[in-house]
Amino acid sequence: MAAGKLYLIPTPVGNLGDITLRAIEMLKSVDIIYAEDTRTSSLLLKRYEISTHMESYHKFNEHKKADSICDRILNGENAALITDAGSPGISDPGFLLTRECIEKGIEVEALPGATAFVPALTVSGLPSDRFCFEGFLPQKKGRQTRLKAVAENPVTTIIYESPYRLVKMLAALAEFAGQDREAAVCREISKIHNECKRGTLKELIEWYSENEPKGEIVVIIGGREKDYEKDLENERGEREDNKDSFRKKFKE
């Protein structure tokens, strides 16, 4: 019996109409759908009259279920993995199962589709030719270290954040990056109350201190402006170090 296949299928991050025609066709044709939250996904499946059997697959059971899912696919079943919103594996379950399938020789196919950070990046007005996606930062250990790294990053950085921690995160970032660093906060992407606030970190902190943020939030932070004199000095230092290293080798 030929093995089946695992399909990673993106689902809308807000408006249910954002799903692709191919995603609907695949969800109807596979043998089983693994969903992060079957209650949330049942609304989407009902909207498009998808009656495929669905089971849960989330961060609390992914280690336990990965093997059994692979066994079903190896026995000929085609399976789809979906999350509550967006693309599986992007700040959502998906990586572990994908890796397990690859290790067992199972073919994995990812359909293109919705993910929250792309529309947020493109409407932010910040440079999008190069960027760094951080996803959710650690809540405690390592959080400050990551924020310092974001402040020093020369390219645009994307962070997912809870509305309850947004102001605190922006304030901490302002300490490391300076209050004048350009940023944008996008929330409720593709939903009725979709909005994108742009400005300096100081302006965004003031706005959200007075206007309580709600919903799913993506924060876009502009890259650090180059300190040309400092960078030139560092480059000179590196060149001198290389010369010293060469001289030492030559003498040996």
C-alpha positions as CSV (number, residue, x, y, z in Angstrom):
1,M,0.0,0.0,0.0
2,A,1.3,3.4,-1.0
3,A,1.8,5.9,1.9
4,G,-0.4,9.0,2.1
5,K,0.7,12.6,2.4
6,L,0.7,15.3,5.0
7,Y,-0.8,18.7,3.9
8,L,0.0,21.9,5.9
9,I,-3.0,24.1,5.1
10,P,-3.2,27.8,6.2
11,T,-6.5,29.1,7.5
12,P,-7.7,32.7,7.7
13,V,-6.3,34.9,10.4
14,G,-9.5,36.9,10.6
15,N,-12.0,37.1,7.8
16,L,-13.2,33.5,6.9
17,G,-13.4,34.6,3.3
18,D,-9.6,34.7,3.1
19,I,-9.2,31.0,2.6
20,T,-8.1,29.8,-0.8
21,L,-10.2,27.6,-3.1
22,R,-7.4,25.0,-3.1
23,A,-7.4,24.8,0.7
24,I,-11.1,24.1,0.7
25,E,-10.7,21.4,-1.9
26,M,-7.9,19.8,0.0
27,L,-9.8,19.9,3.3
28,K,-12.7,18.1,1.6
29,S,-10.5,15.5,0.0
30,V,-8.2,14.3,2.8
31,D,-9.1,11.4,5.0
32,I,-8.6,13.3,8.3
33,I,-8.0,16.9,9.5
34,Y,-5.8,17.5,12.6
35,A,-6.8,20.9,14.1
36,E,-5.2,23.0,16.9
37,D,-8.7,23.6,18.4
38,T,-11.6,21.5,16.9
39,R,-14.2,24.0,18.3
40,T,-12.6,26.9,16.5
41,S,-12.0,25.0,13.2
42,S,-15.5,23.6,13.2
43,L,-16.8,27.1,12.4
44,L,-14.6,27.3,9.3
45,L,-15.5,23.7,8.2
46,K,-19.2,24.4,8.7
47,R,-18.9,27.6,6.6
48,Y,-17.6,25.7,3.6
49,E,-19.6,22.5,4.1
50,I,-16.5,20.4,4.9
51,S,-17.5,17.1,6.6
52,T,-14.1,15.5,6.9
53,H,-13.4,13.8,10.2
54,M,-11.4,16.1,12.5
55,E,-9.2,15.4,15.6
56,S,-7.2,17.7,17.9
57,Y,-3.5,18.3,17.5
58,H,-2.0,21.0,19.7
59,K,1.1,21.9,21.8
60,F,-0.1,19.8,24.7
61,N,-0.4,16.5,22.8
62,E,1.8,17.0,19.7
63,H,4.6,14.8,21.1
64,K,2.2,12.0,22.0
65,K,0.3,12.0,18.7
66,A,3.0,12.6,16.2
67,D,3.9,8.8,15.9
68,S,0.3,7.7,15.5
69,I,-0.4,10.3,12.9
70,C,2.7,9.2,10.9
71,D,1.5,5.6,11.2
72,R,-1.9,6.5,9.7
73,I,-0.2,8.3,6.8
74,L,2.2,5.4,6.2
75,N,-0.9,3.2,6.0
76,G,-2.2,5.2,3.1
77,E,-4.3,8.0,4.6
78,N,-3.9,11.6,3.5
79,A,-3.9,14.1,6.4
80,A,-4.3,17.8,6.7
81,L,-2.9,19.9,9.6
82,I,-4.5,23.3,10.4
83,T,-4.2,25.7,13.2
84,D,-6.7,28.2,14.7
85,A,-5.4,30.9,12.2
86,G,-2.5,31.2,9.8
87,S,0.1,28.8,8.6
88,P,1.0,25.6,10.6
89,G,4.5,25.9,12.0
90,I,4.5,29.7,12.2
91,S,4.2,30.4,16.0
92,D,1.8,27.4,16.0
93,P,2.1,23.6,16.1
94,G,3.4,22.1,12.9
95,F,7.2,21.8,13.1
96,L,7.4,18.7,15.2
97,L,5.0,16.7,13.0
98,T,6.6,17.9,9.8
99,R,10.0,16.8,11.0
100,E,8.7,13.5,12.2
101,C,7.1,12.9,8.7
102,I,10.3,13.8,6.9
103,E,12.4,11.5,9.0
104,K,10.0,8.6,8.2
105,G,10.0,9.4,4.5
106,I,6.5,10.8,4.3
107,E,5.9,13.5,1.7
108,V,4.8,16.9,3.2
109,E,3.3,19.6,1.1
110,A,2.6,23.2,2.4
111,L,-0.2,25.2,0.7
112,P,0.4,29.0,0.4
113,G,-2.0,31.2,2.2
114,A,-2.7,33.4,5.2
115,T,-0.2,34.4,7.8
116,A,-0.6,37.5,10.1
117,F,2.9,39.0,9.8
118,V,3.0,39.5,6.0
119,P,0.0,42.0,5.7
120,A,1.2,43.7,8.9
121,L,4.7,44.2,7.4
122,T,3.5,45.4,4.1
123,V,1.1,48.1,5.6
124,S,3.6,49.2,8.3
125,G,5.4,51.6,6.0
126,L,8.7,50.2,7.3
127,P,11.4,48.6,5.0
128,S,10.2,45.1,3.9
129,D,13.1,44.1,1.6
130,R,14.8,42.4,4.5
131,F,13.2,41.5,7.9
132,C,13.5,39.3,10.9
133,F,10.6,37.3,12.3
134,E,10.8,36.8,16.1
135,G,7.3,35.5,16.7
136,F,6.4,35.5,20.4
137,L,9.2,36.5,22.7
138,P,9.8,34.5,25.9
139,Q,7.6,35.7,28.7
140,K,10.3,35.6,31.4
141,K,13.7,34.1,31.0
142,G,15.6,35.5,28.0
143,R,13.0,38.2,27.2
144,Q,15.3,41.2,27.9
145,T,18.1,39.6,25.9
146,R,15.9,39.2,22.9
147,L,14.6,42.8,23.2
148,K,18.2,44.1,23.2
149,A,18.9,42.0,20.1
150,V,15.8,43.5,18.4
151,A,17.0,47.0,19.3
152,E,20.4,46.3,17.7
153,N,19.0,44.6,14.6
154,P,19.7,46.6,11.4
155,V,16.6,45.2,9.6
156,T,12.9,45.5,10.3
157,T,11.8,43.1,13.1
158,I,8.3,41.4,13.5
159,I,7.0,40.4,16.9
160,Y,3.7,38.8,18.0
161,E,2.5,40.1,21.3
162,S,-0.4,39.8,23.7
163,P,-2.5,43.0,24.1
164,Y,-2.0,42.7,27.9
165,R,1.8,43.0,27.5
166,L,2.0,45.4,24.6
167,V,2.6,48.7,26.4
168,K,5.2,47.0,28.8
169,M,7.0,45.5,25.8
170,L,7.0,48.8,23.8
171,A,8.4,50.6,26.9
172,A,11.1,48.0,27.4
173,L,12.1,48.2,23.8
174,A,12.2,52.0,24.0
175,E,14.8,51.7,26.7
176,F,17.1,49.7,24.4
177,A,16.3,51.2,21.0
178,G,15.4,54.8,22.0
179,Q,12.0,56.4,22.1
180,D,12.3,57.8,18.6
181,R,12.6,54.4,16.9
182,E,10.0,54.0,14.2
183,A,7.4,51.2,14.7
184,A,3.9,50.1,13.9
185,V,1.3,48.1,15.8
186,C,-1.2,46.2,13.7
187,R,-4.1,44.4,15.2
188,E,-7.2,42.3,14.3
189,I,-5.8,41.8,10.7
190,S,-8.6,41.3,8.1
191,K,-11.3,41.6,10.8
192,I,-13.9,44.3,11.2
193,H,-11.8,46.4,13.7
194,N,-8.5,45.9,11.7
195,E,-6.2,48.9,12.3
196,C,-2.5,49.8,12.0
197,K,-1.0,52.6,14.2
198,R,2.3,53.9,13.0
199,G,4.8,56.3,14.8
200,T,7.7,56.3,17.2
201,L,7.9,54.0,20.2
202,K,7.1,57.0,22.4
203,E,4.0,57.9,20.4
204,L,2.7,54.3,20.4
205,I,3.3,53.9,24.1
206,E,1.3,57.1,24.7
207,W,-1.5,56.0,22.4
208,Y,-1.9,52.5,23.9
209,S,-1.6,53.7,27.4
210,E,-4.7,55.7,26.8
211,N,-6.4,53.3,24.4
212,E,-6.5,49.7,25.7
213,P,-5.3,47.4,22.9
214,K,-7.5,44.4,22.1
215,G,-7.3,41.4,19.8
216,E,-4.4,39.7,17.9
217,I,-1.4,42.0,17.7
218,V,1.6,42.2,15.4
219,V,4.4,44.7,16.2
220,I,6.8,45.9,13.5
221,I,10.0,47.6,14.6
222,G,12.3,49.6,12.3
223,G,15.9,48.6,12.1
224,R,18.7,50.3,13.9
225,E,20.2,53.2,11.9
226,K,23.8,52.5,11.0
227,D,26.4,54.3,13.1
228,Y,28.8,54.7,10.3
229,E,31.7,56.1,12.4
230,K,31.4,53.2,14.9
231,D,31.1,50.6,12.1
232,L,34.1,52.1,10.3
233,E,36.1,51.9,13.5
234,N,35.1,48.3,14.0
235,E,36.0,47.4,10.4
236,R,39.4,49.0,10.9
237,G,40.0,47.1,14.0
238,E,39.0,43.8,12.3
239,R,41.5,44.6,9.5
240,E,44.3,45.2,11.9
241,D,43.5,42.0,13.8
242,N,43.6,40.1,10.5
243,K,47.0,41.7,9.7
244,D,48.4,40.7,13.1
245,S,47.1,37.2,12.6
246,F,48.7,37.0,9.2
247,R,52.1,38.3,10.5
248,K,52.1,35.8,13.3
249,K,51.4,32.9,10.9
250,F,54.1,34.1,8.5
251,K,56.7,34.3,11.3
252,E,55.8,30.7,12.4
